[in-house]
Amino acid sequence: RSRFPPCGHFAPAPTVRRMTGTRKDIVVVDLGGSTIKVGFAGDADPSSVVPNCVAKPKGEKRSYIADEINQVKDISSLNLRRPVDRGYVVNWDLQRDILDHVFKKVLKINPKNCHLVITEAPFNLPALAAEQDDCIFEKFGFKSALTCPPSLLALTYHLAERPRSDPCVSARCGVVVDAGFSFVHATPVFDGRVLRNGVRRVNLGGKALTNYLKEMVSYRQWNMMDEYVLMDDVKEKLCYVAGSAADELKRAKVRGASNEVNMEYVLPDGVHVLRGYVKEGPARDPDAESSDDDDDDDGGGGGGGKRRRKKKQGGGEKRRKGAAGAGFVEQCLRMGNERFMVPEALFHPADVGLDQAGVAEVVTQAVRSVAVDLRAMMYANVIVAGGCASFPGFKERFEAELRPLVPVDETMTVTVSESPTLDAWRGGSVVGAGADFERLAVTREAWKKDASEFRTRYEEHAGVVKGRM
């Protein structure tokens, strides 16, 4: 049973689409597995986006928390501690410390004088949900709080941006694909309420993709298994979704300067290069002088066969002279088919050993679980949110994969915002600035009076439809 309120109760009215002003007394927190988006209700964008973790650099005694991680000079072998595991906050002691830092140092607020809108992963365990409530009301002392799933908030944001003539606005319906750090959820919504039996999940997200990239690069070039932060940056800067993986593999095998796939990422050395960066222009071809093994090359960053072993020992190094004084060794990762084969796992999880459907297939599975009369409206409003939707080419590939699975007589509309990672926070901003916030939010006094009774009442009026519609 869910504690989430019905989206239909706080979805913006068709005649009121824009927020009227900032509410400095209402804090909006999108508690993601990778980052925390924080700000004030009524704002168009969050005030800050900070890592949801604590980092300890190698060789240092102190730890860095949240936004302080940006102060770390040497990010090599950075040890991260995250309160979130597989999408759920399992270490509330650590999460409490991170939020305390965010509220005091980043937002510079006193929680006891504020109200709160905060996200919570779907199907959260009751024990973890209770710890969250304790943290909100006992530790921080918020006046009131409203807990919402990211998918409903993302839907709220998109509906607020549409004209009242849109049928999906009045029906408050659609399918929200939340492709985040830990997993992908396809959530059907009708009349602003989650059709719980239709929710489908893929146990694959941004974290798994980064780990997959680490393994590929470590096998082909340098050992990067302890460099999560660095490889996550490589993923965000260089990876993209190909329209066709087979065609892109052919492009990756092209030799010389005409190859537009291969690129180089300069690794930090802690002295001359403190942050990795993408090198301009096409990557050099390390195998240009070799022809014996050309047929064995699969377009990967490290070449193929025996040459791959040689590259691991020193082939990725270049000596450069310049402002740094004497020449220094520049170590580069040569990224080839890794750039598009890593995000390819979102559409074909079997590539990484998961016997599950891809992101397009789970949408059809979610829609088929609802009544036949509702399916057309679901396909007419497919919203994709979350960090994985930020890959270049994702929307086009997603539409191409989904269209053959949708009945030919059905209209299919896929919407991806310019910043899909912020959709949930923006929806929370709409909710917090809405007229119904005070009615929906739980006061600290009511929670302290009888938390268990309130939880039961909240579940009964959560608006989550369990049965098949």
Secondary structure as UniProt FT lines:
FT   HELIX           7..10
FT   TURN            14..15
FT   STRAND          23..31
FT   STRAND          35..41
FT   STRAND          48..51
FT   STRAND          54..56
FT   TURN            58..59
FT   STRAND          64..65
FT   HELIX           66..71
FT   TURN            76..77
FT   STRAND          79..81
FT   STRAND          84..85
FT   TURN            86..87
FT   STRAND          88..89
FT   HELIX           92..101
FT   HELIX           102..107
FT   HELIX           111..113
FT   STRAND          115..119
FT   TURN            122..123
FT   HELIX           126..134
FT   HELIX           135..139
FT   STRAND          144..148
FT   HELIX           150..160
FT   TURN            164..165
FT   HELIX           167..171
FT   STRAND          174..179
FT   STRAND          184..190
FT   TURN            191..192
FT   STRAND          193..195
FT   HELIX           196..198
FT   STRAND          200..202
FT   HELIX           206..220
FT   TURN            225..226
FT   HELIX           228..238
FT   HELIX           245..252
FT   HELIX           256..258
FT   STRAND          263..266
FT   STRAND          277..278
FT   TURN            286..289
FT   TURN            292..293
FT   HELIX           294..296
FT   TURN            301..302
FT   HELIX           305..310
FT   HELIX           311..315
FT   STRAND          317..322
FT   TURN            323..324
FT   STRAND          325..335
FT   HELIX           338..341
FT   HELIX           343..346
FT   HELIX           349..352
FT   HELIX           359..368
FT   HELIX           372..379
FT   STRAND          382..385
FT   HELIX           387..390
FT   TURN            392..393
FT   HELIX           394..402
FT   HELIX           403..405
FT   TURN            408..409
FT   STRAND          414..416
FT   HELIX           420..422
FT   HELIX           423..433
FT   TURN            435..436
FT   HELIX           437..440
FT   STRAND          442..443
FT   HELIX           444..449
FT   HELIX           451..460
//
